[in-house]
Amino acid sequence: MNRPDKPGALNRRTLLGGTAAAGLTALTPAGSAVASDTAGPGSRRGPVGQAEVDAVTRRLEPGLIALRRTLHAHPELAGAERTTSRTVSRLLRAAGLTVTTGVGGFGVVGVLKGARPGRTVAYRADMDAVPPAGIVTGGTEPAHVCGHDVHTTVGVGVAQALSRLRHRLAGTVVFLFQPGEEALAGARAMLADGVLETFGPEEIHALHCGPFPVGQFAVTPGSGLPGQDGATITVSGPDALAAAGRLADEIKGLATVAPPQTPADLEKMVADVQTAHGPLASFVVVRAGVVQDPGTGGVTVPVSYRCWPEERYVEVRAAIRRLAAPYEGAVVDFPKDPFPALVCPAEDALALGRRLRRVLGADAVTTAHAAFPFNGEDYALFLDRIPGTYTFLGVRTPGSVITRSYPHYGDFTPDERAIGVGVRAMAGWLAERAHR
């Protein structure tokens, strides 16, 4: 989940033209809720059953936890995911998938064809680590503090589980292991390489680690994560430096939400995300500073901001122009388009929520009605092309401080039990979607 506000310029929309605890019951690999949902492991009729998925996942889980720990110990930055890519490719081939490498850089695509006819659906997992500048509490080395090691592991686990059930699987599942998410570049690169046209998925699905109790998911019907926009304002004149400082302060005043400063602030933000008409139903977050070129002495005000809903970018751009107008000689430059928001189709997210409640229990699902203000995702570019879901996988250990489950904090330590939960949920969901 990309946290730093970095300028982006790709948008397929015509925008500018016109925490209740789930408890440990949800972690039980199989139970009455699962058994009543599907045929048993010995059945040879119907689609892949959830009880079968659970049984396979139990056998895979120790190896998946070991894989996650290996990936965690060897973080690789965006555009340099060589070892991670090789590891994923090897495991997918060993599971019997058809593998293509070098898609959008170090991206890997694995194709699993079921024994029965059906639809083609995709699952995406991102692989890169967070650079030191992206770690909220500071860091000197790249680190997997966004959970991409968990995402990659869950993706491999889903592929392995469904491969073992291939004789019952209908349709085709395409696994996209994406590089470069932290740089907001990997999805665009894979799309530019024609990944959707080549492999033809009708829809796409993804999980992301989130600060919800382990065993719980947060579905996102009609919500998701904000995109981002930016501006560069050149200020001239004899007092350009002082003028730029005043202008930057005025622009920062456009923000309606302040960054969280304490664990209590984070707790409130997570609660607000789950509130349908709360303070995060509409927001603007802004960063603005002053930069003076040591060579030329030129002064600029770099600005980055996120909005929800994304139509507010029109309003914010107009406000920035208005604030800059009184400063003589100020020149405002915007990118062609903001980077788009990640917005999930409500119908698919609600369908996933119903399934998860049915197979994992009523307490296993909450709803994110609003977006987290300070996070973004280039998965938005996939959802601009085909429908799908983006769901938060709870990784918070009961009783732990929230920063241990909130991406980009230096003490981020996801509960590894979430890996098996994610594999169970997504393997069953993808099998159902491909069977439709």
TORKOL-4160 file (C-alpha; in steps of 0.2 Angstrom, whole numbers, padded with zeros to 4 digits, m for minus):
436
<pt num="1" X="0000" Y="0000" Z="0000"/>
<pt num="2" X="0009" Y="0016" Z="m0006"/>
<pt num="3" X="0010" Y="0028" Z="0008"/>
<pt num="4" X="0021" Y="0043" Z="0002"/>
<pt num="5" X="0013" Y="0056" Z="m0008"/>
<pt num="6" X="0022" Y="0055" Z="m0025"/>
<pt num="7" X="0017" Y="0064" Z="m0041"/>
<pt num="8" X="0008" Y="0053" Z="m0053"/>
<pt num="9" X="0000" Y="0056" Z="m0070"/>
<pt num="10" X="m0011" Y="0042" Z="m0076"/>
<pt num="11" X="m0030" Y="0042" Z="m0075"/>
<pt num="12" X="m0043" Y="0033" Z="m0087"/>
<pt num="13" X="m0057" Y="0042" Z="m0080"/>
<pt num="14" X="m0063" Y="0059" Z="m0087"/>
<pt num="15" X="m0061" Y="0067" Z="m0070"/>
<pt num="16" X="m0056" Y="0084" Z="m0075"/>
<pt num="17" X="m0067" Y="0086" Z="m0090"/>
<pt num="18" X="m0083" Y="0087" Z="m0083"/>
<pt num="19" X="m0065" Y="m0012" Z="0075"/>
<pt num="20" X="m0076" Y="m0026" Z="0082"/>
<pt num="21" X="m0065" Y="m0041" Z="0086"/>
<pt num="22" X="m0068" Y="m0056" Z="0075"/>
<pt num="23" X="m0061" Y="m0068" Z="0089"/>
<pt num="24" X="m0052" Y="m0084" Z="0086"/>
<pt num="25" X="m0067" Y="m0093" Z="0079"/>
<pt num="26" X="m0064" Y="m0086" Z="0062"/>
<pt num="27" X="m0046" Y="m0094" Z="0062"/>
<pt num="28" X="m0053" Y="m0112" Z="0064"/>
<pt num="29" X="m0049" Y="m0121" Z="0048"/>
<pt num="30" X="m0065" Y="m0130" Z="0046"/>
<pt num="31" X="m0081" Y="m0130" Z="0056"/>
<pt num="32" X="m0100" Y="m0131" Z="0054"/>
<pt num="33" X="m0101" Y="m0115" Z="0044"/>
<pt num="34" X="m0089" Y="m0122" Z="0031"/>
<pt num="35" X="m0096" Y="m0139" Z="0031"/>
<pt num="36" X="m0114" Y="m0133" Z="0028"/>
<pt num="37" X="m0108" Y="m0122" Z="0013"/>
<pt num="38" X="m0100" Y="m0136" Z="0002"/>
<pt num="39" X="m0099" Y="m0154" Z="m0002"/>
<pt num="40" X="m0086" Y="m0164" Z="0009"/>
<pt num="41" X="m0069" Y="m0168" Z="0004"/>
<pt num="42" X="m0073" Y="m0185" Z="m0003"/>
<pt num="43" X="m0087" Y="m0178" Z="m0015"/>
<pt num="44" X="m0084" Y="m0179" Z="m0034"/>
<pt num="45" X="m0099" Y="m0168" Z="m0038"/>
<pt num="46" X="m0100" Y="m0149" Z="m0040"/>
<pt num="47" X="m0087" Y="m0136" Z="m0039"/>
<pt num="48" X="m0072" Y="m0135" Z="m0027"/>
<pt num="49" X="m0079" Y="m0135" Z="m0010"/>
<pt num="50" X="m0073" Y="m0124" Z="0005"/>
<pt num="51" X="m0070" Y="m0139" Z="0016"/>
<pt num="52" X="m0058" Y="m0146" Z="0003"/>
<pt num="53" X="m0049" Y="m0129" Z="0002"/>
<pt num="54" X="m0048" Y="m0129" Z="0021"/>
<pt num="55" X="m0040" Y="m0146" Z="0021"/>
<pt num="56" X="m0027" Y="m0142" Z="0008"/>
<pt num="57" X="m0023" Y="m0126" Z="0016"/>
<pt num="58" X="m0020" Y="m0134" Z="0033"/>
<pt num="59" X="m0006" Y="m0145" Z="0025"/>
<pt num="60" X="0001" Y="m0130" Z="0016"/>
<pt num="61" X="0002" Y="m0118" Z="0030"/>
<pt num="62" X="0018" Y="m0122" Z="0038"/>
<pt num="63" X="0027" Y="m0120" Z="0022"/>
<pt num="64" X="0019" Y="m0104" Z="0018"/>
<pt num="65" X="0024" Y="m0096" Z="0035"/>
<pt num="66" X="0042" Y="m0102" Z="0031"/>
<pt num="67" X="0040" Y="m0093" Z="0014"/>
<pt num="68" X="0034" Y="m0077" Z="0021"/>
<pt num="69" X="0049" Y="m0077" Z="0033"/>
<pt num="70" X="0061" Y="m0079" Z="0019"/>
<pt num="71" X="0053" Y="m0065" Z="0009"/>
<pt num="72" X="0053" Y="m0054" Z="0024"/>
<pt num="73" X="0072" Y="m0057" Z="0027"/>
<pt num="74" X="0076" Y="m0052" Z="0009"/>
<pt num="75" X="0066" Y="m0036" Z="0005"/>
<pt num="76" X="0068" Y="m0029" Z="m0013"/>
<pt num="77" X="0064" Y="m0012" Z="m0018"/>
<pt num="78" X="0052" Y="m0007" Z="m0033"/>
<pt num="79" X="0060" Y="m0012" Z="m0049"/>
<pt num="80" X="0073" Y="m0024" Z="m0041"/>
<pt num="81" X="0062" Y="m0039" Z="m0036"/>
<pt num="82" X="0074" Y="m0051" Z="m0044"/>
<pt num="83" X="0075" Y="m0064" Z="m0030"/>
<pt num="84" X="0057" Y="m0063" Z="m0026"/>
<pt num="85" X="0052" Y="m0065" Z="m0044"/>
<pt num="86" X="0063" Y="m0081" Z="m0046"/>
<pt num="87" X="0056" Y="m0088" Z="m0030"/>
<pt num="88" X="0038" Y="m0085" Z="m0035"/>
<pt num="89" X="0041" Y="m0092" Z="m0052"/>
<pt num="90" X="0049" Y="m0108" Z="m0045"/>
<pt num="91" X="0035" Y="m0111" Z="m0033"/>
<pt num="92" X="0022" Y="m0108" Z="m0046"/>
<pt num="93" X="0030" Y="m0120" Z="m0059"/>
<pt num="94" X="0032" Y="m0133" Z="m0045"/>
<pt num="95" X="0013" Y="m0132" Z="m0042"/>
<pt num="96" X="0010" Y="m0135" Z="m0061"/>
<pt num="97" X="0005" Y="m0118" Z="m0067"/>
<pt num="98" X="0011" Y="m0111" Z="m0083"/>
<pt num="99" X="0022" Y="m0096" Z="m0079"/>
<pt num="100" X="0027" Y="m0081" Z="m0088"/>
<pt num="101" X="0041" Y="m0069" Z="m0081"/>
<pt num="102" X="0047" Y="m0052" Z="m0085"/>
<pt num="103" X="0030" Y="m0044" Z="m0086"/>
<pt num="104" X="0031" Y="m0026" Z="m0083"/>
<pt num="105" X="0049" Y="m0028" Z="m0076"/>
<pt num="106" X="0050" Y="m0042" Z="m0063"/>
<pt num="107" X="0032" Y="m0046" Z="m0064"/>
<pt num="108" X="0027" Y="m0065" Z="m0064"/>
<pt num="109" X="0010" Y="m0072" Z="m0071"/>
<pt num="110" X="0005" Y="m0089" Z="m0067"/>
<pt num="111" X="m0010" Y="m0098" Z="m0076"/>
<pt num="112" X="m0020" Y="m0112" Z="m0068"/>
<pt num="113" X="m0032" Y="m0120" Z="m0079"/>
<pt num="114" X="m0045" Y="m0131" Z="m0071"/>
<pt num="115" X="m0051" Y="m0147" Z="m0077"/>
<pt num="116" X="m0069" Y="m0140" Z="m0081"/>
<pt num="117" X="m0074" Y="m0126" Z="m0092"/>
<pt num="118" X="m0078" Y="m0109" Z="m0084"/>
<pt num="119" X="m0073" Y="m0091" Z="m0083"/>
<pt num="120" X="m0056" Y="m0083" Z="m0082"/>
<pt num="121" X="m0053" Y="m0073" Z="m0066"/>
<pt num="122" X="m0037" Y="m0065" Z="m0059"/>
<pt num="123" X="m0028" Y="m0063" Z="m0042"/>
<pt num="124" X="m0015" Y="m0049" Z="m0039"/>
<pt num="125" X="m0001" Y="m0049" Z="m0026"/>
<pt num="126" X="0012" Y="m0036" Z="m0025"/>
<pt num="127" X="0030" Y="m0040" Z="m0021"/>
<pt num="128" X="0041" Y="m0025" Z="m0017"/>
<pt num="129" X="0047" Y="m0018" Z="m0001"/>
<pt num="130" X="0046" Y="m0001" Z="0007"/>
<pt num="131" X="0060" Y="0011" Z="0005"/>
<pt num="132" X="0067" Y="0019" Z="0020"/>
<pt num="133" X="0059" Y="0036" Z="0016"/>
<pt num="134" X="0042" Y="0027" Z="0016"/>
<pt num="135" X="0043" Y="0021" Z="0034"/>
<pt num="136" X="0033" Y="0032" Z="0045"/>
<pt num="137" X="0044" Y="0030" Z="0061"/>
<pt num="138" X="0060" Y="0031" Z="0051"/>
<pt num="139" X="0071" Y="0018" Z="0044"/>
<pt num="140" X="0088" Y="0016" Z="0036"/>
<pt num="141" X="0085" Y="0000" Z="0026"/>
<pt num="142" X="0071" Y="m0006" Z="0014"/>
<pt num="143" X="0059" Y="m0017" Z="0024"/>
<pt num="144" X="0043" Y="m0027" Z="0022"/>
<pt num="145" X="0033" Y="m0015" Z="0033"/>
<pt num="146" X="0018" Y="m0014" Z="0021"/>
<pt num="147" X="0014" Y="m0033" Z="0021"/>
<pt num="148" X="0019" Y="m0037" Z="0003"/>
<pt num="149" X="0028" Y="m0052" Z="0009"/>
<pt num="150" X="0011" Y="m0058" Z="0016"/>
<pt num="151" X="0002" Y="m0053" Z="0000"/>
<pt num="152" X="0015" Y="m0063" Z="m0011"/>
<pt num="153" X="0014" Y="m0078" Z="0001"/>
<pt num="154" X="m0005" Y="m0078" Z="0001"/>
<pt num="155" X="m0005" Y="m0078" Z="m0018"/>
<pt num="156" X="0007" Y="m0092" Z="m0019"/>
<pt num="157" X="m0004" Y="m0102" Z="m0006"/>
<pt num="158" X="m0020" Y="m0099" Z="m0016"/>
<pt num="159" X="m0011" Y="m0105" Z="m0032"/>
<pt num="160" X="m0004" Y="m0121" Z="m0023"/>
<pt num="161" X="m0021" Y="m0125" Z="m0015"/>
<pt num="162" X="m0031" Y="m0123" Z="m0031"/>
<pt num="163" X="m0018" Y="m0133" Z="m0041"/>
<pt num="164" X="m0021" Y="m0147" Z="m0029"/>
<pt num="165" X="m0039" Y="m0146" Z="m0032"/>
<pt num="166" X="m0037" Y="m0144" Z="m0051"/>
<pt num="167" X="m0047" Y="m0159" Z="m0055"/>
<pt num="168" X="m0062" Y="m0151" Z="m0047"/>
<pt num="169" X="m0058" Y="m0133" Z="m0053"/>
<pt num="170" X="m0069" Y="m0125" Z="m0066"/>
<pt num="171" X="m0062" Y="m0111" Z="m0077"/>
<pt num="172" X="m0045" Y="m0103" Z="m0076"/>
<pt num="173" X="m0036" Y="m0093" Z="m0063"/>
<pt num="174" X="m0023" Y="m0080" Z="m0068"/>
<pt num="175" X="m0011" Y="m0075" Z="m0054"/>
<pt num="176" X="m0002" Y="m0058" Z="m0056"/>
<pt num="177" X="0013" Y="m0055" Z="m0045"/>
<pt num="178" X="0016" Y="m0037" Z="m0047"/>
<pt num="179" X="0032" Y="m0027" Z="m0045"/>
<pt num="180" X="0034" Y="m0009" Z="m0041"/>
<pt num="181" X="0018" Y="m0005" Z="m0031"/>
<pt num="182" X="0027" Y="0007" Z="m0019"/>
<pt num="183" X="0033" Y="0017" Z="m0034"/>
<pt num="184" X="0015" Y="0017" Z="m0041"/>
<pt num="185" X="0023" Y="0010" Z="m0057"/>
<pt num="186" X="0021" Y="m0009" Z="m0057"/>
<pt num="187" X="0003" Y="m0010" Z="m0062"/>
<pt num="188" X="0005" Y="0002" Z="m0076"/>
<pt num="189" X="0020" Y="m0007" Z="m0082"/>
<pt num="190" X="0011" Y="m0024" Z="m0082"/>
<pt num="191" X="m0004" Y="m0016" Z="m0091"/>
<pt num="192" X="0007" Y="m0008" Z="m0104"/>
<pt num="193" X="0014" Y="m0026" Z="m0107"/>
<pt num="194" X="m0003" Y="m0031" Z="m0111"/>
<pt num="195" X="m0006" Y="m0043" Z="m0096"/>
<pt num="196" X="m0025" Y="m0041" Z="m0097"/>
<pt num="197" X="m0026" Y="m0044" Z="m0116"/>
<pt num="198" X="m0014" Y="m0058" Z="m0116"/>
<pt num="199" X="m0022" Y="m0068" Z="m0102"/>
<pt num="200" X="m0040" Y="m0062" Z="m0103"/>
<pt num="201" X="m0047" Y="m0061" Z="m0085"/>
<pt num="202" X="m0064" Y="m0055" Z="m0084"/>
<pt num="203" X="m0062" Y="m0049" Z="m0066"/>
<pt num="204" X="m0048" Y="m0046" Z="m0053"/>
<pt num="205" X="m0046" Y="m0048" Z="m0035"/>
<pt num="206" X="m0033" Y="m0043" Z="m0021"/>
<pt num="207" X="m0030" Y="m0043" Z="m0003"/>
<pt num="208" X="m0020" Y="m0030" Z="0007"/>
<pt num="209" X="m0015" Y="m0031" Z="0025"/>
<pt num="210" X="m0025" Y="m0020" Z="0037"/>
<pt num="211" X="m0027" Y="m0015" Z="0055"/>
<pt num="212" X="m0041" Y="m0027" Z="0058"/>
<pt num="213" X="m0041" Y="m0042" Z="0070"/>
<pt num="214" X="m0033" Y="m0057" Z="0063"/>
<pt num="215" X="m0047" Y="m0068" Z="0056"/>
<pt num="216" X="m0057" Y="m0053" Z="0050"/>
<pt num="217" X="m0059" Y="m0045" Z="0033"/>
<pt num="218" X="m0064" Y="m0028" Z="0028"/>
<pt num="219" X="m0074" Y="m0027" Z="0012"/>
<pt num="220" X="m0074" Y="m0011" Z="0002"/>
<pt num="221" X="m0091" Y="m0009" Z="m0008"/>
<pt num="222" X="m0090" Y="0008" Z="m0017"/>
<pt num="223" X="m0074" Y="0013" Z="m0007"/>
<pt num="224" X="m0056" Y="0009" Z="m0008"/>
<pt num="225" X="m0041" Y="0021" Z="m0007"/>
<pt num="226" X="m0038" Y="0038" Z="m0013"/>
<pt num="227" X="m0028" Y="0042" Z="m0028"/>
<pt num="228" X="m0016" Y="0057" Z="m0028"/>
<pt num="229" X="m0013" Y="0074" Z="m0037"/>
<pt num="230" X="0001" Y="0087" Z="m0036"/>
<pt num="231" X="0007" Y="0104" Z="m0041"/>
<pt num="232" X="0023" Y="0113" Z="m0043"/>
<pt num="233" X="0022" Y="0132" Z="m0040"/>
<pt num="234" X="0036" Y="0143" Z="m0045"/>
<pt num="235" X="0038" Y="0159" Z="m0035"/>
<pt num="236" X="0049" Y="0173" Z="m0041"/>
<pt num="237" X="0053" Y="0191" Z="m0035"/>
<pt num="238" X="0065" Y="0198" Z="m0022"/>
<pt num="239" X="0056" Y="0190" Z="m0007"/>
<pt num="240" X="0052" Y="0174" Z="m0016"/>
<pt num="241" X="0058" Y="0162" Z="m0002"/>
<pt num="242" X="0047" Y="0171" Z="0011"/>
<pt num="243" X="0032" Y="0172" Z="m0001"/>
<pt num="244" X="0034" Y="0154" Z="m0005"/>
<pt num="245" X="0033" Y="0149" Z="0014"/>
<pt num="246" X="0017" Y="0159" Z="0016"/>
<pt num="247" X="0009" Y="0151" Z="0001"/>
<pt num="248" X="0014" Y="0134" Z="0007"/>
<pt num="249" X="0006" Y="0137" Z="0023"/>
<pt num="250" X="m0010" Y="0144" Z="0015"/>
<pt num="251" X="m0011" Y="0128" Z="0004"/>
<pt num="252" X="m0009" Y="0117" Z="0019"/>
<pt num="253" X="m0024" Y="0125" Z="0026"/>
<pt num="254" X="m0035" Y="0116" Z="0013"/>
<pt num="255" X="m0033" Y="0100" Z="0022"/>
<pt num="256" X="m0048" Y="0093" Z="0031"/>
<pt num="257" X="m0039" Y="0079" Z="0040"/>
<pt num="258" X="m0022" Y="0079" Z="0049"/>
<pt num="259" X="m0010" Y="0064" Z="0049"/>
<pt num="260" X="m0012" Y="0053" Z="0064"/>
<pt num="261" X="0001" Y="0057" Z="0078"/>
<pt num="262" X="m0003" Y="0044" Z="0091"/>
<pt num="263" X="m0009" Y="0026" Z="0092"/>
<pt num="264" X="m0025" Y="0033" Z="0098"/>
<pt num="265" X="m0027" Y="0044" Z="0082"/>
<pt num="266" X="m0024" Y="0028" Z="0072"/>
<pt num="267" X="m0038" Y="0019" Z="0082"/>
<pt num="268" X="m0050" Y="0033" Z="0078"/>
<pt num="269" X="m0046" Y="0033" Z="0060"/>
<pt num="270" X="m0049" Y="0014" Z="0058"/>
<pt num="271" X="m0065" Y="0016" Z="0067"/>
<pt num="272" X="m0070" Y="0031" Z="0056"/>
<pt num="273" X="m0067" Y="0021" Z="0040"/>
<pt num="274" X="m0080" Y="0009" Z="0046"/>
<pt num="275" X="m0093" Y="0023" Z="0049"/>
<pt num="276" X="m0104" Y="0026" Z="0034"/>
<pt num="277" X="m0107" Y="0044" Z="0037"/>
<pt num="278" X="m0092" Y="0048" Z="0047"/>
<pt num="279" X="m0078" Y="0062" Z="0046"/>
<pt num="280" X="m0069" Y="0052" Z="0032"/>
<pt num="281" X="m0084" Y="0051" Z="0020"/>
<pt num="282" X="m0076" Y="0066" Z="0011"/>
<pt num="283" X="m0059" Y="0073" Z="0015"/>
<pt num="284" X="m0043" Y="0082" Z="0008"/>
<pt num="285" X="m0026" Y="0079" Z="0014"/>
<pt num="286" X="m0011" Y="0090" Z="0009"/>
<pt num="287" X="0007" Y="0091" Z="0009"/>
<pt num="288" X="0016" Y="0107" Z="0004"/>
<pt num="289" X="0034" Y="0113" Z="0006"/>
<pt num="290" X="0047" Y="0125" Z="0000"/>
<pt num="291" X="0062" Y="0121" Z="m0011"/>
<pt num="292" X="0076" Y="0133" Z="m0016"/>
<pt num="293" X="0088" Y="0127" Z="m0030"/>
<pt num="294" X="0106" Y="0130" Z="m0023"/>
<pt num="295" X="0112" Y="0133" Z="m0040"/>
<pt num="296" X="0100" Y="0146" Z="m0048"/>
<pt num="297" X="0091" Y="0152" Z="m0032"/>
<pt num="298" X="0074" Y="0148" Z="m0040"/>
<pt num="299" X="0060" Y="0144" Z="m0027"/>
<pt num="300" X="0046" Y="0132" Z="m0029"/>
<pt num="301" X="0032" Y="0125" Z="m0019"/>
<pt num="302" X="0029" Y="0107" Z="m0022"/>
<pt num="303" X="0012" Y="0101" Z="m0017"/>
<pt num="304" X="0004" Y="0084" Z="m0016"/>
<pt num="305" X="m0013" Y="0080" Z="m0010"/>
<pt num="306" X="m0026" Y="0066" Z="m0009"/>
<pt num="307" X="m0045" Y="0068" Z="m0010"/>
<pt num="308" X="m0060" Y="0058" Z="m0007"/>
<pt num="309" X="m0071" Y="0056" Z="m0017"/>
<pt num="310" X="m0059" Y="0060" Z="m0031"/>
<pt num="311" X="m0070" Y="0072" Z="m0040"/>
<pt num="312" X="m0064" Y="0084" Z="m0026"/>
<pt num="313" X="m0048" Y="0086" Z="m0036"/>
<pt num="314" X="m0057" Y="0099" Z="m0047"/>
<pt num="315" X="m0061" Y="0109" Z="m0032"/>
<pt num="316" X="m0043" Y="0108" Z="m0024"/>
<pt num="317" X="m0035" Y="0113" Z="m0041"/>
<pt num="318" X="m0046" Y="0128" Z="m0042"/>
<pt num="319" X="m0042" Y="0133" Z="m0024"/>
<pt num="320" X="m0023" Y="0131" Z="m0027"/>
<pt num="321" X="m0024" Y="0143" Z="m0042"/>
<pt num="322" X="m0034" Y="0155" Z="m0031"/>
<pt num="323" X="m0022" Y="0155" Z="m0017"/>
<pt num="324" X="m0007" Y="0157" Z="m0029"/>
<pt num="325" X="m0015" Y="0171" Z="m0039"/>
<pt num="326" X="m0010" Y="0186" Z="m0027"/>
<pt num="327" X="0008" Y="0181" Z="m0028"/>
<pt num="328" X="0016" Y="0191" Z="m0042"/>
<pt num="329" X="0025" Y="0180" Z="m0054"/>
<pt num="330" X="0018" Y="0164" Z="m0047"/>
<pt num="331" X="0016" Y="0150" Z="m0060"/>
<pt num="332" X="0006" Y="0134" Z="m0056"/>
<pt num="333" X="0009" Y="0118" Z="m0065"/>
<pt num="334" X="m0002" Y="0103" Z="m0063"/>
<pt num="335" X="0001" Y="0085" Z="m0071"/>
<pt num="336" X="m0011" Y="0081" Z="m0085"/>
<pt num="337" X="m0022" Y="0070" Z="m0073"/>
<pt num="338" X="m0022" Y="0064" Z="m0055"/>
<pt num="339" X="m0017" Y="0047" Z="m0051"/>
<pt num="340" X="m0034" Y="0038" Z="m0050"/>
<pt num="341" X="m0043" Y="0032" Z="m0034"/>
<pt num="342" X="m0045" Y="0014" Z="m0031"/>
<pt num="343" X="m0064" Y="0012" Z="m0031"/>
<pt num="344" X="m0072" Y="m0006" Z="m0029"/>
<pt num="345" X="m0088" Y="m0010" Z="m0037"/>
<pt num="346" X="m0101" Y="m0012" Z="m0023"/>
<pt num="347" X="m0109" Y="m0027" Z="m0030"/>
<pt num="348" X="m0094" Y="m0038" Z="m0031"/>
<pt num="349" X="m0088" Y="m0032" Z="m0014"/>
<pt num="350" X="m0104" Y="m0036" Z="m0006"/>
<pt num="351" X="m0105" Y="m0053" Z="m0014"/>
<pt num="352" X="m0088" Y="m0057" Z="m0006"/>
<pt num="353" X="m0093" Y="m0051" Z="0011"/>
<pt num="354" X="m0108" Y="m0063" Z="0010"/>
<pt num="355" X="m0097" Y="m0077" Z="0006"/>
<pt num="356" X="m0085" Y="m0074" Z="0019"/>
<pt num="357" X="m0098" Y="m0072" Z="0032"/>
<pt num="358" X="m0106" Y="m0089" Z="0026"/>
<pt num="359" X="m0090" Y="m0099" Z="0027"/>
<pt num="360" X="m0080" Y="m0090" Z="0041"/>
<pt num="361" X="m0094" Y="m0084" Z="0052"/>
<pt num="362" X="m0104" Y="m0068" Z="0054"/>
<pt num="363" X="m0090" Y="m0059" Z="0064"/>
<pt num="364" X="m0077" Y="m0062" Z="0051"/>
<pt num="365" X="m0082" Y="m0047" Z="0040"/>
<pt num="366" X="m0083" Y="m0028" Z="0043"/>
<pt num="367" X="m0086" Y="m0015" Z="0030"/>
<pt num="368" X="m0074" Y="0000" Z="0025"/>
<pt num="369" X="m0087" Y="0013" Z="0020"/>
<pt num="370" X="m0073" Y="0026" Z="0018"/>
<pt num="371" X="m0055" Y="0027" Z="0012"/>
<pt num="372" X="m0040" Y="0028" Z="0023"/>
<pt num="373" X="m0034" Y="0046" Z="0019"/>
<pt num="374" X="m0015" Y="0043" Z="0019"/>
<pt num="375" X="m0013" Y="0028" Z="0008"/>
<pt num="376" X="m0015" Y="0024" Z="m0010"/>
<pt num="377" X="m0013" Y="0009" Z="m0022"/>
<pt num="378" X="m0009" Y="0007" Z="m0040"/>
<pt num="379" X="m0021" Y="m0008" Z="m0041"/>
<pt num="380" X="m0033" Y="0006" Z="m0045"/>
<pt num="381" X="m0027" Y="0005" Z="m0063"/>
<pt num="382" X="m0033" Y="m0013" Z="m0064"/>
<pt num="383" X="m0050" Y="m0009" Z="m0057"/>
<pt num="384" X="m0051" Y="0005" Z="m0070"/>
<pt num="385" X="m0050" Y="m0009" Z="m0084"/>
<pt num="386" X="m0060" Y="m0023" Z="m0076"/>
<pt num="387" X="m0071" Y="m0026" Z="m0061"/>
<pt num="388" X="m0066" Y="m0034" Z="m0045"/>
<pt num="389" X="m0063" Y="m0033" Z="m0027"/>
<pt num="390" X="m0049" Y="m0026" Z="m0015"/>
<pt num="391" X="m0051" Y="m0032" Z="0003"/>
<pt num="392" X="m0042" Y="m0029" Z="0019"/>
<pt num="393" X="m0035" Y="m0044" Z="0027"/>
<pt num="394" X="m0034" Y="m0042" Z="0046"/>
<pt num="395" X="m0017" Y="m0045" Z="0053"/>
<pt num="396" X="m0018" Y="m0038" Z="0070"/>
<pt num="397" X="m0014" Y="m0049" Z="0085"/>
<pt num="398" X="m0026" Y="m0047" Z="0099"/>
<pt num="399" X="m0020" Y="m0035" Z="0112"/>
<pt num="400" X="m0006" Y="m0028" Z="0101"/>
<pt num="401" X="m0003" Y="m0009" Z="0098"/>
<pt num="402" X="m0011" Y="m0004" Z="0082"/>
<pt num="403" X="0005" Y="0002" Z="0074"/>
<pt num="404" X="0010" Y="m0017" Z="0073"/>
<pt num="405" X="m0004" Y="m0020" Z="0061"/>
<pt num="406" X="m0004" Y="m0003" Z="0051"/>
<pt num="407" X="0006" Y="m0003" Z="0035"/>
<pt num="408" X="0022" Y="0008" Z="0034"/>
<pt num="409" X="0025" Y="0009" Z="0053"/>
<pt num="410" X="0042" Y="0003" Z="0058"/>
<pt num="411" X="0035" Y="m0010" Z="0071"/>
<pt num="412" X="0023" Y="m0017" Z="0058"/>
<pt num="413" X="0022" Y="m0036" Z="0063"/>
<pt num="414" X="0007" Y="m0045" Z="0055"/>
<pt num="415" X="0000" Y="m0060" Z="0064"/>
<pt num="416" X="0006" Y="m0075" Z="0053"/>
<pt num="417" X="m0010" Y="m0084" Z="0056"/>
<pt num="418" X="m0018" Y="m0072" Z="0043"/>
<pt num="419" X="m0009" Y="m0081" Z="0029"/>
<pt num="420" X="m0019" Y="m0097" Z="0031"/>
<pt num="421" X="m0035" Y="m0086" Z="0033"/>
<pt num="422" X="m0031" Y="m0077" Z="0017"/>
<pt num="423" X="m0028" Y="m0092" Z="0007"/>
<pt num="424" X="m0044" Y="m0101" Z="0013"/>
<pt num="425" X="m0054" Y="m0086" Z="0009"/>
<pt num="426" X="m0047" Y="m0081" Z="m0008"/>
<pt num="427" X="m0045" Y="m0099" Z="m0014"/>
<pt num="428" X="m0064" Y="m0102" Z="m0011"/>
<pt num="429" X="m0069" Y="m0086" Z="m0018"/>
<pt num="430" X="m0059" Y="m0088" Z="m0034"/>
<pt num="431" X="m0065" Y="m0105" Z="m0037"/>
<pt num="432" X="m0083" Y="m0099" Z="m0035"/>
<pt num="433" X="m0080" Y="m0084" Z="m0047"/>
<pt num="434" X="m0072" Y="m0095" Z="m0060"/>
<pt num="435" X="m0086" Y="m0108" Z="m0059"/>
<pt num="436" X="m0100" Y="m0095" Z="m0062"/>
